[in-house]
Amino acid sequence: MKRLFFLSALCALLAGNAWSQQLRLPATFGSQMVMQREMPFAVKGKAAAGAAVEVTLSPLAGDAQTAREKLPGTVRVNAGTDGRFQAMLLPMQAGGPYTLSVRSGKEELKFDSVYVGEVWICSGQSNMEMRLREISTAKRDLAMADTLQRVHLYNMESTCPLYAQVWTEEQIATADRGGFIKPARWVRCSAAHARNFSAIGFHFARVLADSLKCHVGIVSNAVGGSTTEGWIDSTTLAARVPEILQGCWLDNPNIMGWARNRAKFNLKNTNPAEHAHPYAPGYLFRAAIRPLEGYPVKGVLWYQGESNAELVSMHERLFRTLQESWRKEWNRNDLPFYFVQLSSISTRPTWPAFRNSQRILADSLPHTYMTVSSDVGDSLDVHPRNKRIVAQRLAASALHHAYGYSQVVPNGPRPLKAVSSKPGMVTVYFDTAEGLRWLRGDVLKHFELGGKTGLYVSASKVLVQGNTVQVFASRMSHPTKVRFAWKPFTRAALVNRAGMPCSTFELEVKAE
């Protein structure tokens, strides 16, 4: 009798446990999460087919302050025949801490210390991935990390190393099943959590939290060495850049050789063409973007291009396609992109042209803003360690454009046009150029005038006057082009009153 009772109880327990697992939410939901303010917020997941689901955002027990704040109350929906449900919370102002509870029958998922504030995603390759502990200001930064109580981190780290290492069978299998990104969870900022988090993401959030006086959540899913095409969904790639998907990607000349060769090395112990790799077109979209399931965000921070810099015109198409892909995923045609222009390094001859291409993209694409980093590059290292200043420049741009801080200067002097007024002289006009000045070094080394033959000569005289720069070259009487900082590595520092630097540029010279 006792044995029968035990078996019955065990069966009931197992049945109950199986039933209790029917209510599920994406990994982006958890305690310490930040919900984007002033936007509808979808709580979606799975429950039993047709089951009633209740979603409630409420003040923490005994919290008199948040009890006074206006909350959406309880939202009730029914799951579909496939068990999927979606409950929409109306836009809210910044606030918290709250408790988010999702109930269905006897099941309940409850998350404490939930806040409404600002959420950003930071993606790209190794310069975005570079951890706080690796940068030049790490000691000071980690010392302050425990004090940043308004900053929340969601770190989507890689499972397999992408440096020159031959993968094990287990690592190959992990990539094959789409498990390249580790499961993540929301955490409150601390030194322990921040040390392995994106340095740029950390400092961006630090500045925003201090300026906006609200909680800021940062999602980091950058992957070292990753290609632009890796972050785009395959359907959009097929429609916009079909040649990227032709044949085996490992032999496709439209994909930079460095990325293809690194993948072949990682997969050296097998047939590379038969296995997945994060540098392949579409892989990181599936592994690192699709799992976010359109989690509402204010905008995107993007630092990538090193793995596409030898194919400038192809990257131009891919960057546009990336924006289209993500805006479709988030169902927001106005999803803004704040990206970092490639820095400077002596060993990358294509980078001046690539930086200029990035400048043109920023000027031509809607809701797209560029931050210059060439003045803080490293002549021998593709990973400059001064990430604090780059993040602060990104934050200044976001504060100006996304939050309406008109007094914050968002970028450096931006070249508008170049005009020839007399033989051997070109006048370059700029905006965002109040207080235009040369910060350091020899300006003559960084301005050049070019002719119809494609030959460039260094300036013999440069004058800064108001929002213009006059460039003279005694050996170029009829210039057709002017360019600035056209070197793989440059310390050129033409800045405005905020100390923001001008980008590498090349302009056609027009008659006055």
DAGI-V30595 format. One record per backbone hydrogen bond with DSSP energy under -1.0 kcal/mol. CO is the residue of the C=O (numbers start at 1). NH is the residue of the N-H. If there is no record, write none. Layout:
CO:NH + CO:NH
//
This chain:
1:5 + 2:6 + 3:7 + 4:8 + 5:9 + 6:10 + 7:11 + 8:12 + 9:13 + 10:14 + 11:15 + 12:16 + 13:17 + 14:18 + 15:19 + 16:20 + 19:22 + 24:46 + 26:29 + 30:33 + 33:115 + 35:117 + 41:89 + 43:87 + 45:85 + 46:24 + 48:51 + 51:79 + 53:77 + 54:103 + 55:75 + 56:101 + 58:99 + 60:63 + 62:64 + 63:67 + 65:68 + 75:55 + 77:53 + 80:50 + 80:83 + 83:47 + 84:80 + 85:45 + 87:43 + 89:41 + 92:38 + 95:116 + 97:60 + 98:114 + 99:58 + 100:111 + 101:56 + 102:109 + 103:54 + 104:107 + 107:104 + 109:102 + 111:100 + 112:32 + 114:98 + 115:35 + 116:95 + 117:37 + 118:217 + 119:298 + 120:219 + 121:301 + 122:221 + 123:303 + 124:223 + 125:128 + 125:129 + 126:130 + 130:199 + 131:134 + 132:135 + 135:138 + 137:141 + 138:142 + 139:143 + 140:144 + 141:145 + 144:147 + 145:148 + 147:149 + 148:151 + 150:216 + 151:189 + 152:218 + 153:187 + 154:220 + 155:157 + 157:182 + 163:165 + 168:172 + 169:173 + 170:174 + 171:175 + 172:176 + 173:177 + 174:179 + 175:178 + 180:159 + 187:153 + 190:194 + 191:195 + 194:197 + 195:133 + 197:132 + 198:202 + 199:203 + 200:204 + 201:205 + 202:206 + 203:207 + 204:208 + 205:209 + 206:210 + 207:211 + 208:212 + 209:213 + 215:118 + 216:152 + 217:120 + 218:154 + 219:122 + 220:156 + 223:226 + 228:231 + 229:232 + 229:282 + 230:285 + 233:237 + 234:238 + 235:239 + 236:240 + 237:241 + 241:244 + 242:245 + 248:251 + 249:252 + 252:255 + 256:260 + 257:261 + 258:262 + 259:263 + 260:264 + 261:265 + 262:266 + 263:267 + 265:268 + 266:167 + 267:270 + 271:274 + 272:275 + 277:280 + 280:283 + 282:286 + 283:287 + 284:288 + 285:289 + 285:290 + 289:292 + 290:293 + 292:295 + 299:121 + 300:338 + 301:123 + 302:340 + 303:125 + 305:308 + 308:311 + 311:315 + 312:316 + 313:317 + 314:318 + 315:319 + 316:320 + 317:321 + 318:322 + 319:323 + 320:324 + 321:325 + 322:326 + 323:327 + 324:328 + 325:329 + 326:330 + 327:332 + 332:335 + 336:300 + 337:369 + 338:302 + 339:371 + 345:348 + 348:351 + 350:354 + 351:355 + 352:356 + 353:357 + 354:358 + 355:359 + 356:360 + 357:361 + 358:362 + 359:363 + 360:364 + 361:365 + 367:337 + 369:339 + 371:341 + 373:376 + 374:377 + 379:346 + 385:136 + 385:387 + 387:391 + 388:392 + 389:393 + 390:394 + 391:395 + 392:396 + 393:397 + 394:398 + 395:399 + 396:400 + 397:401 + 398:402 + 398:403 + 399:405 + 404:406 + 405:408 + 414:431 + 417:429 + 418:510 + 419:427 + 420:512 + 422:425 + 424:473 + 426:471 + 427:419 + 428:469 + 429:416 + 431:414 + 433:436 + 434:497 + 437:495 + 442:445 + 443:446 + 446:485 + 447:459 + 448:483 + 449:457 + 450:480 + 450:481 + 451:454 + 455:451 + 457:449 + 461:472 + 463:470 + 465:468 + 467:430 + 468:465 + 469:428 + 470:463 + 471:426 + 472:460 + 472:461 + 473:476 + 477:424 + 480:509 + 481:450 + 482:507 + 483:448 + 484:505 + 485:487 + 488:345 + 493:439 + 494:502 + 495:437 + 496:499 + 500:496 + 505:484 + 507:482 + 510:420
//
